Amino acid sequence: MARSVKRRTPRRPDPSKVGRGLGAPVPSPIDIGTVGYLDDQTELPATTPAYVRWEQGEPIVEVTARDGDRINARVGCWPLTVRFGQQVVLAMVDGDPANAVIVGVLADSQNAVPSSVCGIPTGAAAATSKGVRPPAATWTFLRLEDGEHFAVQTQQGGDINIHAGSSVHIRCDPKIGAVHIEGATHLGVGPLAPPVGSTTGPAGVDIRGVPAIPYVPTPYAPPAPAPPAPVPYVGFEDGIVRAKDAFQITVLSDPEFIAWMTTINGLAMNPDPAPVAVTAYISGVNGPGSKHTAVGEPEPA
């Protein structure tokens, strides 16, 4: 009966062990670098492609090692917010700088922890003086830089952008808590245009993002009022003011009638001033008239 033989996969040689055996210096597997490349002469940001860019679907960060070498480091955990000039922790796989991975960032005086987030103090502002050691905050917080955009997407349509496509549950203690909504609030509609996230540019330049264009509600315009119903003319067709008269008479067009009206009104009401014009409105009976009945002799019946 033949016995099965399990083959072993040969192990790759360990560069650190090989280096120690040959007496060569072994690079440290953990190191600290600075994001971005600096010009050797001016020590200004070198003109290169974006210091954080995509290559074959993964983020690559330009990092200057402590010995001055310029390396490209992968990002071990995304999201990871890095800034030009920020110190990062590098893990060298097999001690090779070509296989550097950023595993963390360091907060220093140039890239410090924010003093407050959402109006809640973190305590970092009190630690700027030497020898002052206030307790550090233990709650989780995130404050984006100016122009940055933060988005969380689930695979069930619940986005935090913060315009949500799924359900959002906000709960607080009814005794001591409250939900505050500040600013314009639109229910059932999204922004006119979504936001655009910020990106990195060459020579350590950041390209700011574009905020979302908010929804603009349509002002309410009340409907036009219905036209008034026609008022039927009450009177006689051949009276002094006829139903078919549709023009105004004045002292120049009909002086006799104006004189008569002035006399009658003066005896009855003594108006001041006396009337100077009379307007007759058509009611739609037989069309507009062409002559007032108080002018001239009446036509024989």
Secondary structure, DSSP 8 states (H G I E B T S, - for coil): --------------HHHHHHHHT-----SEEEEEES-B-TTT-SB---S-SEEEETTEEEEEEEETTS-EEEEEESSSS----TT-EEEEEEGGG-GGGEEEEEE---SSS---SEETTEE-SGGGG-STT-------S------TT----EE-TTS-EESS--SS-------TTT------S---SS---SB--B--EE-GGG-EE--B--B---------------------S-TTSSS-TT--SEEETTT-HHHHHHHHHHHHHHT--SS---EEE----SSSS--SS-TTSS-----
